[in-house]
Structure formats: structure tokens, C-alpha cells
Amino acid sequence: MPVIGWVFLLLALALILGSLFMLRDSANMPISREKMKKIRKRKAEIEAEEKAEDEDR
């Protein structure tokens, strides 16, 4: 394989590994209390809508 092929291969590998490490580091980001309240409220609304749909059937 020519040298340029190895360069592209190493570059692609570095990009993939860098992306995976960034994803791992951002996985445990804290969520503010306000945002968590909004998430729980929206989840409750969706569950209520699904329950209403199930009762209609």
C-alpha cells in the first residue's frame, strides 16, 4: 500500500477514536433541575396521551 494510503487509514482511525472518546466524555454531563422538570413533565404528557389512545381502542 502506498504511503498516502497509510496516511488516510491512520487519519480515519484517529477521527473515529477521537469521536468515540468525545462521546464517552460527554455521556455524563449534568442536567439542570429546570431541564429535568421539563423532561419529566413532557414524559408524563406523552404517557397520558398513550394511555388515552389505548383506552380508545
LOTILUM-7764 format. One line per 3 residues: number of its first residue (from 1); their letters; for each residue x, y, z of N, C-alpha, C, O. Coordinates in pm, 1 decimal, always signed. Atoms other than C-alpha are relative to their C-alpha. Last residue first. Example, Ala and Ser with C-alpha at 12.3 -4.5 7.8 and 13.67 -1.06 7.14 Angstrom:
2
2	SA	-82.0,-119.0,-6.0,+1367.0,-106.0,+714.0,-77.0,+109.0,+73.0,-26.1,+219.8,+89.9 ~ +89.0,-119.0,+0.0,+1230.0,-450.0,+780.0,+90.0,+120.0,+0.0,+193.6,+118.1,+66.5 .
This chain:
57
57	RDE	+1.1,+119.7,+86.6,-5911.8,+114.5,+2112.2,-94.0,-103.4,+46.5,-105.6,-208.9,-15.9 ~ +88.7,-20.0,+114.3,-5991.4,+443.6,+2279.8,-12.0,-124.7,-86.9,-110.3,-139.7,-159.5 ~ +137.3,+13.7,-46.5,-5838.3,+331.8,+2610.1,-100.6,+15.1,-113.8,-209.4,-42.1,-108.8 .
54	DEA	+25.3,+142.0,-27.9,-5501.8,+271.8,+2441.8,-143.9,-22.8,+47.4,-203.8,-126.0,+17.1 ~ +10.5,+71.4,+127.7,-5508.7,+620.4,+2290.1,-31.4,-148.0,+22.2,-110.9,-207.3,-50.6 ~ +128.4,-38.4,+58.4,-5581.5,+775.5,+2630.5,-21.5,-72.1,-133.2,-132.5,-116.5,-162.7 .
51	KEE	+102.4,+69.4,-76.8,-5291.8,+581.9,+2785.7,-138.2,+29.5,-56.4,-223.0,-59.5,-63.6 ~ -2.8,+141.3,+39.8,-5060.9,+696.3,+2506.3,-107.7,-78.0,+73.6,-171.4,-166.4,+16.2 ~ +53.2,+11.4,+135.3,-5162.7,+1059.0,+2561.3,-4.9,-145.9,-45.1,-102.6,-188.8,-106.4 .
48	AEI	+144.2,-23.2,-9.5,-5111.5,+1028.4,+2937.4,-64.8,-12.4,-137.8,-172.8,-69.9,-151.2 ~ +60.5,+119.8,-58.0,-4768.4,+871.9,+2882.4,-151.2,+13.7,+11.4,-224.1,-83.1,-10.5 ~ -3.1,+105.1,+102.3,-4673.8,+1154.3,+2647.0,-64.5,-127.6,+52.0,-140.3,-193.3,-19.4 .
45	EAK	+98.5,-34.1,+103.3,-4783.6,+1418.2,+2898.1,-7.4,-110.2,-106.8,-116.2,-149.0,-149.2 ~ +133.0,+25.2,-56.0,-4594.1,+1245.8,+3181.9,-108.0,+30.6,-102.8,-206.5,-42.6,-112.2 ~ +16.0,+145.4,-7.0,-4278.7,+1235.0,+2969.2,-138.2,-35.5,+54.1,-203.6,-126.5,+3.1 .
42	RKR	+27.4,+47.0,+136.5,-4317.9,+1603.8,+2885.1,-21.3,-151.5,-2.1,-106.8,-201.3,-75.3 ~ +133.1,-48.3,+36.7,-4343.0,+1692.4,+3255.4,-38.8,-51.8,-137.9,-150.2,-100.6,-157.0 ~ +99.0,+82.4,-72.1,-4043.9,+1472.2,+3342.5,-143.0,+40.8,-35.5,-230.8,-44.4,-49.2 .
39	IKK	-5.1,+135.8,+54.8,-3830.3,+1633.5,+3071.3,-105.5,-87.3,+66.5,-177.4,-161.0,-1.0 ~ +64.1,-2.5,+131.4,-3938.1,+1984.6,+3171.1,-5.4,-139.9,-60.7,-105.9,-178.4,-120.5 ~ +143.5,-17.4,-23.5,-3852.6,+1913.5,+3535.6,-75.9,-1.2,-132.1,-181.4,-63.6,-143.1 .
36	MKE	+50.6,+129.6,-44.2,-3512.0,+1774.7,+3428.8,-150.0,+7.9,+28.2,-223.0,-87.3,+0.7 ~ +10.3,+84.2,+118.9,-3447.0,+2095.5,+3232.6,-55.8,-137.4,+37.3,-135.6,-194.0,-37.4 ~ +109.9,-50.0,+82.2,-3525.5,+2304.3,+3536.1,-20.2,-87.4,-122.7,-133.1,-119.7,-159.6 .
33	RSI	+127.9,+40.6,-60.9,-3307.7,+2089.6,+3760.3,-118.4,+43.9,-84.5,-216.9,-28.7,-97.8 ~ +50.9,-93.7,-99.5,-3008.1,+2128.4,+3530.1,-136.0,-46.8,+51.7,-205.7,-124.4,-13.7 ~ +117.9,-67.0,+53.4,-2869.5,+1820.2,+3356.8,-54.2,+91.2,+109.6,-65.3,+50.0,+225.1 .
30	PMN	+113.2,-23.3,-90.8,-2516.2,+1705.7,+3437.9,-112.8,+76.1,-70.6,-89.1,+157.2,-160.1 ~ +18.2,-143.1,-24.5,-2293.9,+1575.8,+3156.6,-121.5,+20.5,+90.2,-225.6,-41.5,+68.6 ~ +39.2,-24.5,-139.2,-2215.9,+1207.7,+3197.5,-14.2,+147.6,+31.4,+15.8,+190.8,+142.7 .
27	ASD	+112.7,+85.2,-39.9,-2210.3,+1096.5,+2832.9,-49.4,+32.4,+139.7,-166.1,+7.1,+169.7 ~ +121.2,-80.6,-9.8,-1996.0,+1389.4,+2717.1,-119.8,-81.2,+48.7,-229.4,-26.6,+61.1 ~ -16.3,-108.4,-96.5,-1667.6,+1214.4,+2793.0,-127.4,+81.4,+17.5,-152.7,+132.5,+126.6 .
24	RLM	-9.2,+56.8,-134.5,-1771.1,+892.2,+2618.9,+8.5,+110.5,+104.7,-55.9,+101.9,+209.2 ~ +133.0,+49.8,-34.4,-1884.7,+1078.8,+2307.2,-0.9,-56.1,+141.4,-95.2,-33.1,+217.2 ~ +83.0,-116.8,-27.7,-1557.8,+1272.4,+2295.7,-140.4,-42.0,+41.9,-199.0,+17.7,+132.2 .
21	FLS	-42.2,-54.9,-128.8,-1362.5,+946.9,+2327.9,-82.0,+123.7,+37.0,-117.4,+141.4,+153.6 ~ +45.7,+89.8,-106.7,-1565.5,+786.7,+2048.6,+40.0,+52.1,+137.1,-39.1,+44.1,+231.2 ~ +145.1,-15.2,-13.9,-1516.1,+1085.5,+1819.8,-53.6,-87.4,+112.8,-139.2,-44.2,+189.9 .
18	GLI	+26.2,-130.0,-61.9,-1141.6,+1085.1,+1879.5,-147.9,+22.5,+23.0,-187.7,+73.4,+127.8 ~ -31.9,+10.6,-142.6,-1124.8,+712.2,+1807.5,-26.0,+132.0,+72.6,-77.7,+132.3,+184.3 ~ +96.9,+90.2,-63.7,-1308.1,+751.7,+1477.1,+26.6,-8.1,+150.0,-65.9,+4.4,+230.3 .
15	LAL	+129.2,-68.3,-6.3,-1105.4,+1055.8,+1370.7,-104.5,-85.3,+71.6,-182.4,-34.1,+152.0 ~ -9.2,-105.2,-101.2,-775.5,+886.8,+1461.1,-132.9,+74.3,+13.9,-173.4,+107.3,+125.4 ~ -0.2,+65.4,-130.6,-871.2,+573.4,+1266.2,+4.4,+104.0,+111.7,-65.1,+90.3,+212.5 .
12	ALL	+136.0,+49.8,-23.5,-961.2,+781.7,+960.7,-10.2,-65.0,+137.9,-108.2,-44.0,+209.4 ~ +85.7,-115.5,-23.4,-630.9,+969.2,+982.3,-143.6,-42.6,+30.5,-206.6,+10.9,+121.7 ~ -28.3,-48.8,-135.5,-436.4,+646.2,+1021.0,-87.6,+120.6,+34.5,-134.7,+133.5,+147.5 .
9	LFV	+45.7,+101.5,-94.6,-602.5,+496.5,+712.7,+21.4,+46.8,+143.6,-68.2,+33.5,+226.9 ~ +146.9,-5.8,-5.4,-557.5,+814.7,+510.7,-55.7,-98.8,+101.5,-150.0,-66.7,+173.8 ~ +34.1,-128.5,-60.8,-186.4,+827.3,+599.1,-152.2,+12.6,+12.3,-202.8,+50.3,+118.0 .
6	WGI	-19.7,+13.3,-144.2,-144.9,+457.1,+526.9,-37.3,+128.9,+71.7,-93.0,+125.0,+181.4 ~ +104.2,+90.1,-49.1,-297.6,+505.7,+182.4,+9.6,-18.2,+150.3,-91.6,-17.0,+220.4 ~ +120.0,-82.1,-12.8,-71.4,+806.8,+118.3,-118.5,-84.2,+50.3,-205.5,-32.6,+120.6 .
3	VPM	-6.4,-77.8,-123.7,+230.2,+586.2,+190.5,-127.4,+81.6,+20.1,-176.0,+92.2,+132.7 ~ -81.9,-121.1,+2.2,+141.9,+341.6,-84.7,-11.0,+78.3,+131.2,-102.7,+57.0,+210.5 ~ +85.8,-116.8,+0.0,+0.0,+0.0,+0.0,+90.7,+123.5,+0.0,+187.9,+128.9,+75.4 .
